[in-house]
């Protein structure tokens, strides 16, 4: 007789969160692996590996094995999952088996789904099941997904933005685009280089986004600015420039516009009855990208529908997988 240890994993492009049944969220670390290029050996995973980004010698590379919500490097994704599973199941007994539920974007192919399952099993999971990210995010945000009413979720992660309308425990219509938090960081890096002749790294771009990034320029942020350090493209020497929120707002207009377009497309495809439900219940927003200043206000202005930020926006997806673990038999029937 086996005892099952149930684990929910939000395998994100930016961060991986792990939820163990009965213990809650036990891991929240960056999806980064540091690799020695000379022999392919994994030197560090997670937080310790992220600290190496942009600071490594020539033979060490800090890379993200998950890109746009799907596996880009199978071997290193496997190594990363093995590290996280080992960390989460330190006291695994001889009669216990590990059952894992992993979130995947709603737009993944069958090949990509199989790759996620195989990576989890190769990393030590005995059983691997999948759940769509928008469904997990909806459950984690507290939406009544099994009711015969329309619920709309916008989950802006690191690699993908998932927009879905859910009713009666299923996704009625969805849109998955590979524009999210990481794309915003890249846009900021390119804008700062082009406008100020300053080269900055991923971590600095993310800091700029958090501090003065905005989707809608309101009174609270329009006069904000930030001193940014980087390397001058002309002299090659370190330099500091002052960047304004208005500047970053203009830089982020394109990725933010793509997300708004995805929301509108999903609403256009919605059955009339569910559209009426969404008008009265509002749009639920989750994921780190949804916390960008002014995003809720922009969604309200562009759609005319109330937008609500989930209470635990950053961890809504993994909280949802945790709740699914309580009723694992329901997922087994669906998959």
C-alpha positions as CSV (number, residue, x, y, z in Angstrom):
1,X,0.0,0.0,0.0
2,X,1.5,3.3,-1.1
3,X,1.1,6.7,0.6
4,X,0.9,9.5,-1.9
5,X,2.7,12.7,-1.4
6,X,0.8,15.3,-3.5
7,X,2.8,18.3,-4.9
8,X,1.6,21.2,-7.1
9,X,4.1,23.0,-9.3
10,X,3.8,26.3,-11.1
11,X,6.7,25.8,-13.6
12,X,7.0,29.4,-14.6
13,X,9.4,31.2,-17.0
14,X,10.5,33.6,-14.3
15,X,9.8,31.7,-11.0
16,X,8.9,28.2,-9.9
17,X,6.5,27.7,-7.0
18,X,6.0,24.4,-5.2
19,X,2.9,23.6,-3.1
20,X,3.0,20.5,-0.9
21,X,-0.4,19.2,0.3
22,X,-0.8,19.9,4.0
23,X,2.2,22.3,4.1
24,X,1.3,25.0,1.6
25,X,3.9,26.8,-0.6
26,X,7.3,25.5,0.4
27,X,9.4,26.8,-2.5
28,X,9.3,30.1,-4.4
29,X,12.5,30.5,-6.4
30,X,13.7,31.8,-9.8
31,X,13.5,29.3,-12.7
32,X,17.3,29.7,-13.3
33,X,20.1,27.1,-13.7
34,X,23.8,27.9,-13.5
35,X,25.8,25.6,-15.8
36,X,29.6,25.0,-16.3
37,X,29.9,25.1,-20.1
38,X,33.1,23.1,-20.1
39,X,31.5,19.9,-18.7
40,X,27.8,20.7,-18.7
41,X,27.6,20.3,-14.9
42,X,24.8,22.1,-13.0
43,X,26.4,24.3,-10.4
44,X,23.4,26.0,-8.9
45,X,19.6,26.2,-9.2
46,X,17.0,28.8,-8.2
47,X,17.9,31.8,-6.0
48,X,21.6,31.1,-5.9
49,X,21.7,30.7,-9.7
50,X,19.8,33.9,-10.3
51,X,22.4,35.9,-8.3
52,X,25.0,34.7,-10.9
53,X,23.1,36.3,-13.9
54,X,25.4,38.9,-15.5
55,X,28.1,38.2,-12.9
56,X,29.6,34.9,-14.1
57,X,33.0,34.1,-15.5
58,X,33.2,33.0,-19.2
59,X,32.9,29.3,-18.5
60,X,29.7,29.6,-16.3
61,X,26.3,30.4,-17.8
62,X,23.1,31.3,-15.9
63,X,20.2,30.2,-18.1
64,X,16.4,29.9,-18.0
65,X,15.4,26.4,-19.2
66,X,11.7,27.3,-19.4
67,X,10.9,29.9,-22.1
68,X,7.5,31.4,-22.9
69,X,5.9,28.9,-20.4
70,X,7.2,25.8,-22.2
71,X,10.4,23.7,-21.9
72,X,13.2,25.1,-24.0
73,X,16.0,22.9,-22.5
74,X,14.8,19.4,-21.4
75,X,18.0,18.4,-19.6
76,X,18.3,21.5,-17.5
77,X,14.5,21.6,-16.8
78,X,14.8,18.1,-15.5
79,X,17.8,19.1,-13.3
80,X,15.8,22.0,-12.0
81,X,12.7,20.0,-11.2
82,X,14.8,17.3,-9.5
83,X,16.4,19.9,-7.3
84,X,13.0,21.4,-6.3
85,X,11.3,18.0,-5.8
86,X,14.2,16.8,-3.6
87,X,14.0,20.0,-1.6
88,X,10.2,19.7,-1.2
89,X,10.3,15.9,-0.3
90,X,13.2,15.7,2.1
91,X,11.6,13.1,4.3
92,X,10.2,10.7,1.6
93,X,9.6,7.3,3.0
94,X,10.1,3.9,1.3
95,X,6.3,3.4,0.9
96,X,5.5,6.9,-0.4
97,X,5.0,7.9,-4.0
98,X,5.2,11.4,-5.4
99,X,2.2,12.6,-7.4
100,X,2.7,15.9,-9.1
101,X,0.3,18.4,-10.7
102,X,2.0,20.9,-13.0
103,X,0.5,24.0,-14.6
104,X,0.9,24.5,-18.4
105,X,-0.2,27.4,-20.6
106,X,-3.6,26.8,-22.3
107,X,-2.0,27.1,-25.8
108,X,0.6,24.3,-25.4
109,X,0.9,21.5,-28.0
110,X,0.6,17.8,-27.2
111,X,4.4,17.5,-27.7
112,X,5.0,20.3,-25.2
113,X,2.6,18.6,-22.7
114,X,4.4,15.3,-23.1
115,X,7.8,17.0,-22.5
116,X,6.6,18.5,-19.2
117,X,5.3,15.1,-18.0
118,X,8.5,13.3,-19.0
119,X,10.7,16.0,-17.3
120,X,8.7,15.6,-14.1
121,X,8.9,11.8,-14.1
122,X,12.6,11.9,-15.0
123,X,13.1,14.2,-12.0
124,X,11.5,11.7,-9.6
125,X,7.8,12.1,-9.8
126,X,5.9,8.8,-9.9
127,X,2.7,10.3,-11.4
128,X,2.6,13.6,-13.3
129,X,-0.7,15.3,-14.3
130,X,-1.3,18.6,-15.9
131,X,-3.7,21.5,-15.4
132,X,-4.2,24.6,-17.6
133,X,-2.7,27.8,-16.0
134,X,-5.9,29.9,-16.4
135,X,-7.9,27.2,-14.6
136,X,-5.4,27.0,-11.8
137,X,-5.2,30.8,-11.5
138,X,-9.0,31.1,-11.4
139,X,-9.2,28.5,-8.6
140,X,-6.3,30.2,-6.7
141,X,-8.0,33.6,-7.0
142,X,-11.2,32.2,-5.4
143,X,-13.5,32.2,-8.5
144,X,-16.4,29.7,-8.5
145,X,-15.2,27.8,-11.6
146,X,-17.7,25.0,-11.3
147,X,-20.8,27.3,-11.2
148,X,-22.9,27.8,-14.4
149,X,-21.7,31.4,-14.6
150,X,-19.0,33.1,-16.6
151,X,-15.7,34.0,-14.9
152,X,-12.9,35.8,-16.7
153,X,-9.2,35.5,-15.7
154,X,-6.2,37.4,-17.0
155,X,-3.0,35.7,-15.7
156,X,0.1,37.8,-16.7
157,X,3.2,35.7,-15.8
158,X,6.8,35.8,-16.9
159,X,6.7,34.2,-20.3
160,X,3.0,34.0,-21.2
161,X,-0.3,35.9,-20.7
162,X,-3.3,33.6,-20.3
163,X,-6.7,35.1,-20.9
164,X,-9.7,32.7,-20.4
165,X,-13.4,32.6,-19.8
166,X,-14.4,29.7,-17.5
167,X,-17.8,28.2,-16.8
168,X,-18.9,24.8,-15.3
169,X,-15.4,23.7,-14.6
170,X,-14.1,24.2,-18.2
171,X,-12.5,26.8,-20.4
172,X,-15.1,28.2,-22.8
173,X,-12.7,30.4,-24.7
174,X,-9.1,31.3,-24.2
175,X,-6.2,33.3,-25.6
176,X,-2.5,32.5,-24.8
177,X,0.1,35.0,-26.0
178,X,3.9,34.9,-25.4
179,X,4.0,38.5,-24.2
180,X,4.3,39.0,-20.5
181,X,6.7,40.2,-17.7
182,X,10.0,39.1,-19.5
183,X,9.0,40.8,-22.7
184,X,8.4,44.0,-20.7
185,X,11.9,43.7,-19.2
186,X,13.4,43.2,-22.7
187,X,11.6,46.3,-24.0
188,X,13.0,48.3,-21.2
189,X,16.5,47.1,-21.9
190,X,16.2,48.0,-25.6
191,X,14.7,51.4,-24.8
192,X,17.3,52.4,-22.3
193,X,20.1,51.3,-24.8
194,X,18.5,53.2,-27.7
195,X,17.5,56.3,-25.8
196,X,20.4,56.8,-23.3
197,X,23.2,54.7,-24.9
198,X,23.2,52.7,-21.6
199,X,23.5,48.9,-21.4
200,X,21.6,47.4,-18.4
201,X,20.9,43.8,-17.4
202,X,17.8,41.8,-16.7
203,X,17.8,42.5,-13.0
204,X,18.1,46.3,-13.4
205,X,15.3,46.2,-16.0
206,X,13.0,44.3,-13.7
207,X,13.8,46.8,-10.9
208,X,12.9,49.7,-13.2
209,X,9.6,48.0,-14.1
210,X,8.7,47.5,-10.5
211,X,9.7,50.9,-9.3
212,X,8.5,53.2,-12.1
213,X,6.9,51.0,-14.8
214,X,3.2,51.7,-15.5
215,X,0.5,50.7,-18.0
216,X,-1.5,53.9,-17.3
217,X,0.1,57.2,-16.5
218,X,-1.8,58.7,-13.5
219,X,-1.1,61.4,-11.0
220,X,0.5,59.0,-8.6
221,X,3.4,58.0,-10.9
222,X,3.7,60.6,-13.7
223,X,6.4,62.6,-11.9
224,X,8.4,59.6,-10.6
225,X,11.9,58.9,-11.7
226,X,14.8,56.5,-10.9
227,X,18.6,56.7,-11.1
228,X,19.8,53.8,-13.2
229,X,23.3,52.5,-13.4
230,X,24.7,50.7,-16.4
231,X,27.6,50.7,-19.0
232,X,27.9,53.5,-21.5
233,X,27.8,52.0,-25.1
234,X,30.2,54.7,-26.4
235,X,32.9,55.0,-23.6
236,X,32.4,51.5,-22.2
237,X,32.5,53.1,-18.7
238,X,29.9,52.8,-15.9
239,X,27.4,55.7,-15.9
240,X,24.2,56.8,-14.1
241,X,21.2,58.3,-15.8
242,X,17.8,59.5,-14.4
243,X,14.9,57.8,-16.1
244,X,11.3,59.0,-15.8
245,X,8.1,57.0,-15.4
246,X,6.7,58.7,-18.5
247,X,9.7,57.3,-20.5
248,X,9.0,53.7,-19.3
249,X,5.3,54.1,-19.9
250,X,6.0,54.9,-23.6
251,X,8.4,51.9,-23.8
252,X,5.9,49.5,-22.4
253,X,3.0,50.6,-24.6
254,X,3.6,47.8,-27.2
255,X,3.6,44.7,-24.8
256,X,0.8,46.2,-22.7
257,X,-1.2,46.9,-25.9
258,X,-0.8,43.2,-27.0
259,X,-2.2,42.1,-23.6
260,X,-5.2,44.5,-23.9
261,X,-5.8,43.2,-27.4
262,X,-5.8,39.5,-26.2
263,X,-8.4,40.5,-23.5
264,X,-10.6,42.2,-26.1
265,X,-10.3,39.2,-28.5
266,X,-11.4,36.8,-25.7
267,X,-14.4,39.0,-24.8
268,X,-15.4,39.1,-28.5
269,X,-15.5,35.3,-28.6
270,X,-17.5,35.0,-25.4
271,X,-21.1,33.7,-25.6
272,X,-23.6,36.5,-24.9
273,X,-24.9,35.0,-21.6
274,X,-21.3,34.6,-20.2
275,X,-20.4,38.1,-21.4
276,X,-23.3,39.4,-19.3
277,X,-21.9,37.5,-16.2
278,X,-18.5,39.0,-16.8
279,X,-20.0,42.5,-17.0
280,X,-21.5,42.1,-13.5
281,X,-18.7,40.0,-11.9
282,X,-15.7,41.8,-13.4
283,X,-12.3,40.6,-14.8
284,X,-10.0,38.8,-12.3
285,X,-6.3,39.7,-12.8
286,X,-3.4,37.5,-11.5
287,X,0.3,36.9,-12.0
288,X,3.2,39.3,-11.3
289,X,2.7,41.3,-14.5
290,X,-0.9,42.3,-13.5
291,X,0.7,44.2,-10.6
292,X,2.2,46.7,-13.0
293,X,1.1,50.2,-11.9
294,X,-2.1,51.3,-13.6
295,X,-2.9,48.0,-15.3
296,X,-6.3,47.6,-13.7
297,X,-7.2,51.2,-14.6
298,X,-6.2,50.6,-18.2
299,X,-8.3,47.4,-18.4
300,X,-11.3,49.2,-17.0
301,X,-10.9,52.1,-19.5
302,X,-10.4,49.8,-22.5
303,X,-13.2,47.3,-21.8
304,X,-15.6,49.2,-19.6
305,X,-15.6,46.2,-17.2
306,X,-14.4,46.3,-13.6
307,X,-10.9,44.7,-13.1
308,X,-10.0,43.1,-9.8
309,X,-6.5,42.2,-8.7
310,X,-6.4,38.8,-7.0
311,X,-5.5,38.9,-3.3
312,X,-2.4,36.6,-3.8
313,X,-1.7,37.7,-7.4
314,X,1.9,36.4,-7.5
315,X,1.0,32.9,-6.2
316,X,-2.6,32.4,-7.5
317,X,-1.6,29.7,-9.9
318,X,0.2,27.5,-7.3
319,X,-2.5,28.2,-4.7
320,X,-4.9,26.9,-7.3
321,X,-2.9,23.7,-7.9
322,X,-2.9,23.3,-4.1
323,X,-6.7,23.4,-4.0
324,X,-6.8,20.9,-6.9
325,X,-4.7,18.5,-4.9
326,X,-7.5,18.4,-2.3
327,X,-9.8,17.0,-5.1
328,X,-7.2,15.1,-7.2
329,X,-9.9,12.6,-8.4
330,X,-11.6,15.5,-10.3
331,X,-8.5,16.2,-12.3
332,X,-7.9,12.5,-13.0
333,X,-11.4,12.4,-14.7
334,X,-10.6,15.4,-16.8
335,X,-7.2,14.2,-18.0
